[in-house]
Amino acid sequence: MAKRISTTTMTLALLVTTGCPDDPGQTPGTEGSSTTMSAAESSTDVADVTTGDTTTGVDTTAGGVEETTAAPPLPPIPCPEQWQCQADQDGDGWPFTCDNDPDHANPDQGDMDYDSFGDLSDLCPTLQSLSNGGDSDDDGVGNDCDLCRAPPWQYLEDFVLPARYSIRNIPVQSDADRDGIGDACDNCPTVPNCLSYGMGPGLTPYELGMPLDLEDPSCLADRDGNGVGDACEGVMEPDAAGAVGFAPTDDFDQDGLTNAIDYCPRLPAGLGTCTGADDCPVNSPCNDGVCNHRDPDNDGVGTECDTCPFAANPLQVVDGMQVSDDPDDDFVGSACETHPSCESLTDPRPLRFYDVSVGGYCCTTLYQGEELLDPDGNPLSVDDLPVDEPGVLTLPPGCEAALAEAGVSEATALRPIDVGGVDELWPYMCFVPQWDQDFDGLGDRCDLCDFAFDPDNTPFVDSNGMEWPSDGAYCNGEYHCSAQED
């Protein structure tokens, strides 16, 4: 069946759902059903399925909407007298009332932690949560799973570092010393200095879900406030290029690269030693006998700590320029947002778990070869899709070599059963591009119709000539009633 990049915006007041499949493995629709009322039938005493309340005096006929409650009116919907309201806006076969992720197509309803939030949009997919909105640093990793969960400024309140060494909301979850503080925000990246967590005698390696109080005096203690923790002041590991510090000749992360040449000074490179570039992975230079971080866009910022890893934006680590690079603080720089209109809207990259990744980016593509249609049912050529971000239509740089080395033709999405449990998934964490489910070059966050291909983001104009700037033309009006699948 062709995947149609077209859907409808649902009017909840017009939908009555009588049931959902009890068995997630059962074909949606074989148990329970969704029925709708015509506009004429719904003009009085319409049940609101989201709250169970009853709204009276709602006129949903063509030409206008009169709403007697305080809620803002919905756009007028000029539909035929007899019509079927779409109950499945993401087209995955699950009615929205029992879809664990109604905004994203997930026909398998994957929910590895059984908290009712689908894995595709669960910010912390391995730990049960009562809500799915806790992401204090807006990096796409929920607080319960984030080893650098606090906003960056909270780690260094009294000491200002040069931009190259400042703590940023880097979503990478590496923790070299296993003290529960991620390398990206740890003031002692190789020496445990938070509570009794870490590697070594008398210490417990931190695991997600263990209690962690960042306000405890024994966590990240830094009495002189210079940004280097007391536990590692002056420390130099055997293979390091310098002591822990922020001077150009220091080696803050102790990875064998001095700060002056390290493409990610806070994150250990971990790509091995070398005598030349041929000894290092693709896009990784050999510096002072150590493979530096990959840098496919050649902007001097390594992939793992680059807000735009595949589009040069060196200003992100130049003093005073960070704000202009990423105005919405979601760790996606302006140079690689899906569209300029999206750059002020927080929209971090979603996390995934794949068996092959490069520099923190999953070796897969969001588009998997399905046939695509425009809202009118006309075929779309993949060559005409206005998207070029690696990971959407093409693999991220370096993935071809990584897949060949792994002996596979494509990466595989991992489940807990594949690796021995949910806690074992995190070493395979990687990221995919921002959501753009209709591939029209407008991220879902700023797209008026998430599932209708419309690169112009055309607003809806009703039969009275009134424009609704927050509602798209291709998921309202006549398109609201169009068939979802051919």
N, C-alpha and C positions, 0 to 999 in steps of 0.2 A: 504494500500500500504506500502510495506516495506521501511524503511528509509535506503538508501544506503550511507555508509560513503565513498563516492567517488564523485568527481566532476572534473571540468576542470578549467585550467587557461585560461581566455578568451583573445583572440587576438582582440583588439578593431578594428583594421584596417580591419578585415574580417567580421565585423558584421554591418548590416544595419537594424535599428529598424524603423518600419513604424508606430508604435502606441502603446499606453498603455491604459488599462482600465480607463475610466473617473470616474467611480463610485468605491470607495474603497471596497464596499461590493460585487462587481461583481466578478465572477470567473475569475482570470487572464487568458488571452489568448482568451477570447470570444470577445474582442474588440481589434483591432490592431493585428499585427503579427510581427514576427521576421524572416527575411530571411537572408541567407548567400550565399557567393560566393565560388566556388571551388578555390583551390590554383591557377589553371591556369587562371581563370577569374580575380583573384585579383592581377596579377603581375604588372598592371599599373593603375594609377589614382584611387587609393583606398581612399575612404572617411574616414576620421578620425572622428568618431561620438563624440569624447570628445571635439573637438575644432571646427569642421566644416571645417577644412583645408583639402587640398588634398595633399597626398604624392605620389610622382612619383618614378618609378624605384625600387619598392620593389619586390624582388623575394621571394615568400613564398613557393616555391616548396621544396621537400625533399632534404636534403644534404647541406643546407646553407641558410643564409639570407643576402642579400645585401641591406643595408640601406643608402640612399644618404643624409639623414638629419643628424643633429648632435645628435639625440637621440640614446641611446645605442640600439643595435640590440636585438630582442627577440630570445629566443632559437628556433632552427629549429624545425618544426613540421611536421614529416613524416606521413601525413594522406593520406587516399585513395583519389582518384580524386574527387569523389562525397561524401560529408560529411556534417553533420549538426553541426555547431559550437554551443556550449552551451552558452546560453545567461543568464543563471540563476545559478551562481556558488554556491549560498547558498541553492538552492533546495527548496525555499519557494513558488514557483509558480509565482514570479514577475520578469520580465526581469530587468536586472541591470540598464537599462536606466531610469526606473521609480520606482525602489525599493528605499524606503527611508532609508534602511540600507542594502546595497548589500553585506556586509561582514558577516551578521548574519541572520539566518533563522527567519523571522517574518511574517508569512502569514497574520496576521491580520493588519499589517502595522500600529500598534499603534503609535500615535503621539499626546499626550495629550495637548501639547502646540502649536501645529499647526505651527511648524517652519521648517518642512520638514526633521528633523532629527528624525529617529525612536527612540522610547523610550528605546529599548534595549541597544543602545550605546550613547544616548544623555546624556552628562555629567551634564546637567541641565534640566531635563525633564519637569519642571513645569513653566519655563520662556522662552519666545521666544528669540532666539539668532540668530545672523547673521552667526556665525561660531560655530564649536563644538570643538575647540581646546584649550580653555582657562582653564588650570588647573595648576596654578603656583606652587602648592606644590605636584603635582603628586599623589594625594590621591584618585582619581577617582570621585571626586565631583567638578564640574565646578565652576569657580570663581564666577559666578553670583548667585550660590546657596550655596556657601561654607562660613560658618561663621568663618572659619580660612583659609582664601584664600591665604595669603602671605606665602612665603617660611619660614620655622621655624626660620631661623637665623635673619630675619628682626624684630622679636618681641623683641629680646634681643641683641642689637648690642654691648653694653658695659659691659654686666654682664654675666658671665659664671656660669651656674647652674650645680650641680651634675646631672648625666644622668637620675636619677630617677625622677627629677623634671623639666627636660628640656622640652621645647616646641618641640613636634614632629608633623609630618603631620598625626595625628590621624583623620580619616575621620568622627568620630562620631559628630553629629550636635546638641548636647544638648546645651542649653543656659539658665542656671538657672535664671539669672537676666534679661533676655530679652533685653539686651542692644546692640544686634547685633554682639557681639563678643563671639564666641563659648567657652564653658568651657575649651576645650583643649588648648586654647591659651590666655585666659583671665587672666590678672594679678589681677583681683578682681572678682572671679567667682560668688560671691553672692551679690555684691554691684554694681549697674549700674555706669559705668564710661566711657561712650562714647557718646558724643553729648548729645541730650536730650532723648535718648532712654532708656527704662527700665520700671520696675514696680514701681509704687508709684506716689504720688502727682506731677503734672506738667510734668510727663514723658509719653512717648508713647512707648508701647511695639513694638519692632522691628519686621517687616514683610519683607520677601524676596522682593526685588525690590525697597525698600526704599533707598535713597542715604546714603552712608556711606563712610566717608573720614578718613582713618586710619592715615593720616598725620596731621589731625586737632589736635592742642595742648590739646583740651579737651577730646581726645580719648586715653584711657590707660595712662594717665599722671602718670609719675613716676620720680619725681624730683631728688631723691637720687640714682636712677638707681639700686636698689637692687632686682628688679624683682617683687616687690609687689606694686600695684598701690597706689597712694596717698589716694584714696577714701576709702581704706580698711586697711590701715596700722594700725596694732594693734587690728583690729576688731575681736570679737569672738561672734558668733551667740549662742543663748540659748542652742541648742542641739549639739554644736560642741565640739570636744575633746581638742581643743587648739585654739590659735589665728591664723590668716592668716599669714603664714610664711613658711620657709623651714627647720626649725630645726626638728629633729626627734620627738619632743613632740608637735610640732605645728600641725595644721590641715588645710592645705592650702585650700582645697575645702569645708571645713566646713560640712562634712558629718558624723561626729561623730567618725571617725577613725583617729588616729594620723598618721602622715606621715610615721612613722617607720613601721606600719603594713598595711597601705593602699596599695592595689594591683594596684591602679591607682590614685596616689595622686592628679592629676589635674581634675579628673572626679568624681562627686558625685556618690556614690554607689546606693543609693536610693532603697535598697532591704529590708529595714525595720529593726526593732530591734529584739533581740533574747535572749533566755536564754541558747540555745544549738544549735548544728548544725541541728537538726531536724526542727527548726523553720525557716531555710533558704532554698532557692532554691537549686537544685542539683548543686554540685561543688562550692557552696558558703560557706566558713567557718564562724563561729560565733566568732567575735573578740571584746572583751570588750563590749558585749551587742549589737553589730551592725553587720548585715550581710555584709560581705566583698564582693568584686567583684567576680564573677564566675572565676574559674581558672581550667578548665578541664585538662590541661597538667601539672599542679603542678610545674610551673616554677617561681611562685611568681609574675607573671605579669597578671593582670586581662584581661579577654577576650576583652573588649572594647579597651584597649590600647596595645594589644599584636600583634606584627607583624606576629606571628605564633600562633594563639590561640589554636590550637590543636596539636602542636608539640613543645616540650620544647626547648626554646632558651633564657635562662635567661641573656645571655651576652648583650642583647639589652639595658638593663638598668644598665650596669656596665661601669664606666667611661673609656673612650678611646676605647670601643669595638663596638660602634654603627655602624660604617662604615662597619665593616666586617660582621655584621648581615644583613644589607640591603644595598648592594652596589649600587643598582639602585634607592634608595630613593623613592620607590613606596608603602611603608608600607606593603610590603610582604617580610618577611625575607627569607634568603637563605634556611632555614630548611624546608620551605613549598612551594617553587616555584614548578611549575609543572615539571620542569626538570632542572638539573644544568646548561644547556646551556642557560636557560632563565634568570638566576639571574642577569645579567648585562643589561637586557632590561626592560625599564620601562613598567610595566603592572599591574596597580592597579586593585583591585577587583571591579566589576561592582556593582552599587547600584540598589536596587529594592524597591518596596513597597508591603509588605505582612502583613496580619492581625495577624500572629503569628511569633515571632522571639525570639531568646535567645541570650543575650549578643551582639546584633547587627548583628546577622547572621540569615538569613531567614530560616524558618523551611520548607524547600523544597529541592528537589534534581534536578540537571540539567538533569539527565537521567530520563525519564518518562516511561520507559518500552517498547519503540519502538524496532522493530526488526532491527538489525544492520548487515550490510554486509561489507566485505572487498572490496578493489578496483576491484577485479576480480569477485565480486558477490557471494562469499562464505559466509555462515552465520558465525557470530561471537558470541561466548558465552560471556555473561556479566561477568561471573566468570573469564574470561581470559583478561579482560580489565586492563591495567597497571595503574590504578588510584585508590588512596585510600584517597584522601582529603575529609573530611566530607563536605557534600553539593553536591557532584557529584553523587555518587551511594547510599550513606547513609545519613541520617539526621545528622546535627550537634549535638553534645552532649547536652542533656537537652531538646531537642525538643520533644521527646516522652512524657515527663511529661508535657511540656507546651501545647501540643496539647490535651492531655487528660484533662488538667485543663480547656482548652477553650471549651471542648466538641465537638471537630471536629477530623476527621481522617487525614486531610491534610490542610495545610495552603492555603489561597487564595490570588492570586495577586490582588491588589486593583486598582481601577480606581477612578478618581475624583468623579464620580456619586455615588460611594459606601460610601464616607466619607463626602460629602457636598461641594466638590470643590478641586481644585489643591493644594491650600495652606494647606489644612487639611491632606494632604498625609504625610508630613514630620515626624510626630510622629511615623509613621509606617516604616520609612526608615530602610533598612537592607542591608546586602551584601551577594553576592553569590561568589563562587570560580572564579578564573581567567578563561577566555575563553579557552576551549579545546573542540571544537565542534565535533571532530571525536573521542574523548575519547581514544586517543593513548598515553596519558601521556606527550605529548608535547604541551604546551600552544600555542594558535594561534600566539602569538607574535614571537615565534621562530620555528614555524612549517612550513616547506617548502610547505606542502599541507594541508590547514586547514580542508578540508573535506574528506581527504583520509586516512584511518587508516594505519599508517606506523610508528610504534614505533622506527624504526631505522633512520627515517628522511633521506631516501635515495635520493641523488641528481640525477638530470636528466643527462643522457649521450646521446648525439645525435648520429646520424648514422655515423658521422665521428670520433666517439670516444672521442669527446670533452666533458668534464664535466662542468656543469653549477651549481656551488655551491649554488647559491641563488634560484634555481628552483628545485622542487621536481620531482622525477621520476614518481610518481603516479598521477600527474595532468598535465603532458606534454607528448609529443610524442604520442604514440598510445592511452594513456589514455585521452588525450585532446579531442579525438573524440568519447569517449565511451558514451553510453546512460546514462543519469542521473537517470532515474527511470525505473524500470522493470515493 
